[in-house]
Amino acid sequence: MFQAGQRVGVAVSGGADSVCLLHVLFELASRWNLRLSVLHLDHQLRGEASRADARFVEQLAVQLGLPFSSTQVDVAGLAAERGENLEEIARNERRRYFAEFLRAGALDRVAMGHTRSDQAETVLFRFLRGSGTAGLAGIRPVTAEGFVRPLLDVERAEVEDFLRERNIPWRQDSTNTCLDFARNRIRLDLLPTLQREWNPAISEMLVHTADWALAEEAYWDTEIQRLARQYLTFKPPVVLLRADQLRDLPVAAARRLVRRAIETVKGNVRAIDFGHIAAVLSLASQTEGDGRLQVPGVDVYRSFEWLRMAPPRLDNLENRNFRLAIPIPGKVPLPGGGATILLELIENKPVTELSDSRYNKSVYYLDGDRISGALEVRNWRPGDQYRPADHSGDEKIKVLFQQARVPLWERRSWPVITIGEKIIWSRQFGPAADAAATPGSRLLLKVQEIPA
């Protein structure tokens, strides 16, 4: 959890667990040369009582000679504004505030006062919500961000015994007895009932479940990193994977790979449950077809053999339509940062360069003497058609998309070059027949698409 000399912020609410944690770390700090400070967030849920908690924690920091940092957040106001769960908002705001110190490099660790009792309650809470193994792993002792829980193997009763033996005061939060909150109902009602009527060792069993699940997750995390490198294509902010490859994986691996893809796009897997993962796998289960579904924070799209996961509203019309003048010679970056269109005028040499375009689908040649008028590059629009050089008549580009199995989401920003309303070139499908260069062309207009 700690390395010698680290700067550790101790999250202290004023309650028994966090006060105990602060005193324990204060006693141990000299052994590891830890530099402690005290962090407090006032949720403003209990008026003067909340402000008194903040003053209590500040005075505790002063008594121990430790730096103190605090802030206030109107959690009830945020919950009403967002229409979200009050407990979830409070938890997220605490993490956000503490994480700021880690991201800024002001602290190396933030220590939090979660206990073994909290672990049992968390595992039961997540089981009731339908969490998989990752959720049942419960509260992590150490996280990648730098949060640590030194008391995670200590029961809440042991914490209070520690404080009473040393005559150390703490604050009582009245909201901890309010049954409006789900976690309070689990702690005060459900767990005691299960312990009394079903299993006297229910808390220990739940903690063992967390230990078991955490070990499983450690193994799977390494395995999914390997599978992600093999099966996921990362094009920020988008992740792509092939439906056929997903179908071929064992179900356990496929579920976790989908979960990793969602986490990569969204940044977390909050509110993602078994049903969401199953829906994505169902979308991938058909050998052909397309479809679309939404999971919390992610837009999932199927087209041909591909699945795309992207942030919501990425495909809004205002994000896809563009029309840009392109000089000769010159270059134009395409919107979205995906590529640049480069135009060059070159003389056709005895050994022609036209053979390049037979194999390189990012380079094409037009007859420079046939090009007259201002050129524009724009995205494909429904109804667009032209006659490619190797076709006998006009073709709708939509038909060419289908023949080439171009996924639906790639079509929206597909570039074409026009003179007026006439298309003279399209990505992948090449120049129009009446604009294409021939071995006898004197001047070549080289069209090249350069990936970002």
C-alpha positions in Angstrom: 0.0 0.0 0.0 2.8 2.4 0.8 6.4 3.0 -0.1 8.8 4.8 2.2 8.6 8.6 1.9 5.3 8.8 0.2 2.8 11.7 0.6 -0.4 10.2 2.0 -3.7 12.0 2.2 -6.0 10.5 4.9 -9.7 10.9 4.0 -11.4 11.7 7.3 -15.1 12.3 7.7 -15.1 12.4 11.5 -16.7 9.0 11.9 -15.1 6.2 13.8 -13.5 4.4 10.9 -11.7 7.4 9.4 -10.6 8.7 12.8 -9.2 5.3 13.7 -7.4 5.2 10.4 -5.8 8.6 10.9 -4.5 7.7 14.4 -3.2 4.3 13.2 -1.3 5.9 10.3 -0.1 8.7 12.5 1.5 6.1 14.8 3.0 4.2 11.9 4.1 7.2 9.8 7.6 7.5 11.3 8.3 3.8 10.6 7.8 4.3 6.8 8.6 8.0 6.7 5.1 8.8 5.5 4.1 12.4 5.1 0.5 12.7 6.1 -2.2 15.2 5.5 -5.9 15.3 6.2 -8.6 15.6 3.6 -12.3 16.3 4.3 -15.4 16.8 2.1 -18.5 18.4 3.6 -21.6 17.0 1.8 -23.8 19.7 3.3 -26.5 17.2 4.0 -27.0 17.9 7.7 -26.7 21.7 8.0 -24.9 22.7 11.2 -24.0 19.1 12.0 -22.1 18.8 8.8 -20.2 22.0 9.5 -19.4 20.8 13.0 -18.0 17.6 11.5 -15.7 19.7 9.3 -14.5 21.7 12.3 -13.9 18.5 14.3 -11.7 17.1 11.6 -9.8 20.3 11.2 -9.2 20.5 14.9 -8.0 16.9 14.8 -5.5 17.7 12.1 -4.3 20.7 14.1 -3.8 18.6 17.2 -1.7 16.1 15.2 0.2 18.9 13.5 -0.9 17.7 10.0 -1.9 19.8 6.9 -5.6 20.0 6.4 -7.6 20.4 3.1 -11.4 20.5 2.8 -14.1 21.5 0.4 -17.9 21.7 0.4 -20.3 20.1 -2.2 -24.1 20.5 -2.3 -24.7 16.8 -2.8 -28.5 17.1 -2.4 -28.6 19.9 -5.0 -26.5 17.8 -7.4 -28.7 14.8 -6.9 -31.9 16.8 -7.6 -30.3 18.5 -10.6 -29.1 15.3 -12.2 -32.0 13.1 -11.0 -29.5 10.6 -9.6 -29.1 8.6 -6.4 -27.9 10.6 -3.5 -25.6 8.0 -2.1 -24.0 7.5 -5.5 -23.5 11.3 -6.0 -21.9 11.6 -2.6 -19.5 8.7 -3.2 -18.6 10.0 -6.7 -17.9 13.5 -5.3 -15.7 12.2 -2.6 -13.6 10.2 -5.1 -13.5 13.1 -7.5 -12.2 15.5 -4.8 -9.6 13.0 -3.5 -8.5 12.0 -7.0 -7.7 15.6 -7.8 -4.8 15.5 -5.3 -3.5 12.3 -7.0 -3.8 13.6 -10.5 -2.1 16.9 -9.6 0.8 15.0 -8.1 0.2 16.6 -4.7 -0.2 13.2 -3.1 1.0 9.7 -3.8 -1.8 7.8 -2.0 -5.2 8.6 -0.5 -6.0 6.3 2.4 -9.7 5.6 3.1 -11.3 4.1 6.2 -13.3 1.2 4.7 -13.4 -1.9 7.0 -14.1 -5.6 6.7 -17.7 -4.8 7.6 -18.0 -2.4 4.7 -16.6 -5.1 2.5 -19.4 -7.5 3.5 -22.1 -4.9 2.9 -20.7 -3.9 -0.4 -20.5 -7.5 -1.7 -24.1 -8.2 -0.7 -25.3 -4.9 -2.2 -23.6 -5.6 -5.5 -24.9 -9.2 -5.5 -28.4 -7.9 -5.1 -27.8 -5.5 -8.0 -26.8 -8.4 -10.3 -23.0 -7.7 -10.4 -20.6 -10.2 -11.9 -17.3 -11.4 -10.5 -15.8 -7.9 -10.9 -18.4 -6.4 -8.7 -18.3 -9.2 -6.2 -14.6 -8.5 -5.7 -15.9 -5.6 -3.6 -13.8 -2.8 -2.3 -10.2 -3.1 -3.6 -7.4 -2.8 -1.0 -5.3 -0.9 -3.6 -6.5 0.8 -6.8 -4.6 1.9 -9.9 -5.5 5.6 -9.1 -3.7 5.4 -5.7 -6.6 4.8 -3.3 -5.7 2.4 -0.4 -7.8 0.9 2.4 -5.5 -0.1 5.3 -8.4 -1.2 7.6 -10.1 -3.6 5.1 -9.2 -6.6 7.2 -10.5 -5.0 10.4 -14.1 -5.3 11.7 -16.0 -2.2 12.6 -16.4 -3.3 16.2 -12.6 -3.6 16.5 -12.3 0.0 15.3 -14.6 1.3 18.0 -12.7 -0.8 20.6 -9.5 0.7 19.5 -10.9 4.3 19.9 -12.5 3.6 23.3 -9.4 2.1 24.7 -7.5 5.2 23.9 -10.3 7.7 24.8 -10.3 9.0 21.2 -13.6 10.8 20.3 -15.4 10.6 17.0 -18.5 12.0 15.4 -21.7 10.2 14.9 -23.4 10.8 11.5 -27.2 10.7 12.0 -27.7 9.7 8.3 -26.0 6.3 9.1 -29.3 5.2 10.8 -31.6 6.5 8.1 -33.3 3.6 6.3 -33.9 5.7 3.2 -30.4 4.7 2.1 -30.0 1.3 0.6 -26.7 0.6 2.3 -28.1 1.4 5.7 -31.0 -1.0 5.2 -28.4 -3.7 4.3 -26.3 -3.0 7.4 -29.1 -2.4 9.9 -31.8 -4.8 8.6 -30.9 -7.3 5.9 -27.5 -8.5 7.2 -28.6 -9.0 10.8 -31.6 -10.9 9.5 -29.5 -13.2 7.3 -27.1 -13.7 10.2 -29.8 -14.5 12.6 -32.0 -16.7 10.4 -29.7 -18.2 7.7 -26.0 -18.1 8.5 -24.3 -16.7 11.6 -21.1 -16.3 9.6 -22.7 -14.5 6.7 -20.3 -11.5 6.9 -17.3 -13.7 6.9 -18.7 -15.7 3.9 -19.2 -12.4 2.0 -15.7 -11.3 2.7 -14.3 -14.6 1.5 -16.4 -14.2 -1.7 -14.7 -10.9 -2.2 -11.3 -12.4 -1.7 -12.1 -15.2 -4.1 -13.5 -12.9 -6.7 -10.5 -10.5 -6.4 -8.1 -13.3 -7.2 -10.2 -14.3 -10.1 -10.2 -10.7 -11.4 -6.4 -10.5 -11.0 -6.1 -13.5 -13.3 -8.7 -12.3 -15.8 -7.2 -8.8 -15.9 -3.9 -10.2 -17.3 -5.8 -12.5 -19.7 -8.1 -9.8 -21.0 -5.2 -7.5 -21.6 -3.8 -10.2 -23.9 -7.2 -10.7 -25.6 -7.8 -7.0 -26.0 -4.5 -6.6 -27.9 -5.5 -9.4 -30.1 -9.2 -8.7 -30.7 -9.9 -5.0 -30.1 -9.1 -2.3 -32.5 -8.7 1.1 -30.8 -9.6 4.2 -32.8 -10.2 6.8 -30.0 -12.9 7.5 -29.0 -14.1 4.3 -30.7 -13.4 0.6 -30.1 -14.0 -2.0 -32.9 -14.2 -5.7 -32.7 -15.3 -8.4 -35.1 -18.5 -10.2 -34.3 -17.3 -13.5 -35.8 -14.2 -13.5 -33.5 -16.4 -12.7 -30.5 -18.7 -15.6 -31.3 -15.7 -18.0 -31.4 -14.4 -17.1 -27.9 -15.5 -19.0 -24.8 -18.5 -17.2 -23.3 -16.6 -16.2 -20.2 -13.8 -14.5 -22.3 -16.4 -12.9 -24.7 -18.3 -11.3 -21.8 -15.1 -9.9 -20.3 -13.8 -8.7 -23.6 -17.1 -6.8 -24.2 -16.9 -5.4 -20.7 -13.3 -4.2 -21.4 -14.4 -2.5 -24.7 -17.2 -0.7 -22.9 -14.9 0.4 -20.1 -12.4 1.7 -22.7 -15.0 3.9 -24.3 -16.8 5.0 -21.2 -13.9 5.2 -18.8 -15.7 3.0 -16.2 -18.3 0.2 -16.1 -20.8 1.9 -13.7 -24.4 0.9 -14.3 -23.2 -1.8 -16.7 -24.9 -5.1 -15.7 -25.3 -8.7 -17.0 -28.2 -7.7 -19.2 -26.1 -5.1 -21.1 -23.3 -7.5 -21.8 -25.8 -10.2 -22.9 -27.4 -7.7 -25.3 -24.1 -6.9 -26.9 -23.3 -10.6 -27.3 -26.8 -11.2 -28.8 -26.1 -8.5 -31.3 -22.9 -10.3 -32.3 -24.5 -13.7 -32.4 -26.0 -13.5 -35.9 -23.8 -14.4 -38.8 -25.1 -11.5 -40.9 -27.0 -8.3 -40.3 -26.8 -5.0 -38.6 -28.3 -3.4 -35.5 -27.9 -0.9 -32.8 -28.4 -0.7 -29.1 -27.6 1.6 -26.2 -25.9 0.7 -22.9 -25.3 3.3 -20.2 -22.7 5.7 -21.7 -22.0 3.7 -24.9 -23.5 3.4 -28.3 -23.1 -0.1 -29.7 -23.5 -0.5 -33.5 -23.3 -3.7 -35.6 -22.6 -3.6 -39.4 -21.5 -6.6 -41.4 -18.9 -8.5 -39.3 -18.0 -5.4 -37.2 -19.2 -4.2 -33.8 -18.4 -0.6 -33.0 -18.6 0.9 -29.5 -18.6 4.7 -29.3 -19.6 7.6 -27.0 -23.3 8.6 -27.4 -24.1 11.3 -30.0 -20.9 10.7 -31.9 -22.9 10.3 -35.0 -24.9 13.5 -34.8 -25.6 15.1 -38.2 -23.6 18.2 -37.3 -20.6 16.0 -36.7 -20.6 14.3 -40.1 -21.5 16.7 -42.9 -18.7 18.7 -44.4 -17.8 20.5 -47.7 -14.3 21.9 -48.2 -12.5 23.7 -51.0 -9.4 21.9 -52.1 -6.6 23.7 -54.1 -4.5 22.2 -56.8 -1.8 21.5 -55.7 -2.8 21.4 -52.0 -4.1 19.4 -49.1 -7.1 19.4 -46.8 -7.4 17.7 -43.4 -10.7 15.8 -43.2 -12.9 16.7 -40.2 -12.4 14.4 -37.3 -8.7 14.1 -37.7 -8.9 10.8 -39.6 -6.9 11.6 -42.7 -5.7 14.3 -45.1 -6.5 14.5 -48.8 -3.4 15.6 -50.8 -3.5 16.7 -54.5 -0.3 17.0 -56.6 0.2 17.8 -60.3 2.9 15.8 -62.0 4.0 15.2 -65.6 3.4 11.7 -66.9 6.8 10.1 -67.5 7.6 7.4 -70.0 7.6 4.9 -67.1 4.1 5.8 -65.9 3.2 6.0 -62.2 -0.3 4.7 -62.9 0.6 1.2 -61.7 0.8 2.6 -58.1 -3.0 2.8 -57.9 -3.5 -0.8 -58.9 -2.2 -2.0 -55.5 -2.3 1.1 -53.3 -5.9 2.1 -52.7 -4.9 5.4 -51.1 -3.3 6.7 -54.3 -5.1 7.4 -57.5 -4.4 9.4 -60.7 -6.8 11.7 -62.6 -6.1 13.3 -66.0 -5.1 16.8 -65.1 -6.1 18.2 -68.5 -9.7 17.0 -68.0 -10.1 18.8 -64.7 -11.6 22.2 -65.0 -13.3 24.2 -62.3 -13.0 24.5 -58.5 -12.6 21.2 -56.6 -14.3 20.4 -53.3 -14.0 17.5 -51.0 -17.2 16.6 -49.1 -18.7 13.6 -47.3 -20.9 11.1 -49.1 -24.6 11.9 -49.1 -27.5 9.5 -49.7 -28.2 9.3 -53.4 -24.7 10.0 -54.6 -23.7 8.1 -57.7 -21.0 8.2 -60.4 -19.3 5.9 -62.9 -16.0 4.5 -61.5 -13.2 4.0 -64.1 -13.6 0.2 -64.0 -17.5 0.2 -64.4 -19.6 0.2 -67.5 -22.2 2.6 -66.1 -23.2 4.8 -63.2 -23.3 3.2 -59.7 -24.9 4.4 -56.5 -22.1 4.7 -54.0 -24.4 3.0 -51.5 -24.4 -0.1 -53.7 -20.6 0.1 -53.8 -20.5 0.3 -50.0 -22.6 -2.9 -49.7 -20.4 -4.7 -52.2 -17.3 -3.7 -50.4 -18.8 -4.4 -47.0 -18.1 -0.9 -45.7 -19.6 -0.6 -42.2 -22.4 1.9 -41.8 -20.6 4.3 -39.5 -17.7 4.7 -41.9 -20.0 5.8 -44.7 -21.0 9.1 -43.0 -17.6 10.7 -43.3 -16.6 8.9 -46.6 -14.8 11.6 -48.8 -15.6 12.3 -52.4 -14.1 15.0 -54.6 -16.5 17.0 -56.8 -16.6 19.7 -59.5 -19.9 21.4 -58.9 -22.2 18.5 -58.2 -20.3 16.0 -60.3 -18.2 13.4 -58.4 -14.8 12.8 -60.0 -13.3 10.7 -57.2 -14.3 8.6 -54.2 -12.3 6.9 -51.4 -11.5 3.3 -52.3 -13.7 3.3 -55.5 -11.3 5.7 -57.3 -11.7 8.2 -60.1 -14.7 8.7 -62.4 -14.3 7.1 -65.8 -14.3 10.4 -67.7 -11.7 11.9 -65.3 -9.3 8.9 -64.9 -5.8 9.2 -66.2 -4.6 6.9 -69.0 -1.1 6.0 -70.1 -1.5 8.7 -72.8 -2.4 11.4 -70.3 0.1 14.3 -70.4 -0.5 15.7 -66.9 -1.5 13.7 -63.9 -3.5 14.8 -60.9 -2.4 12.6 -58.1 -5.0 12.1 -55.3 -3.6 10.6 -52.1 -5.3 10.0 -48.8 -2.8 10.1 -45.9 -3.9 8.5 -42.6 -3.5 10.7 -39.5 
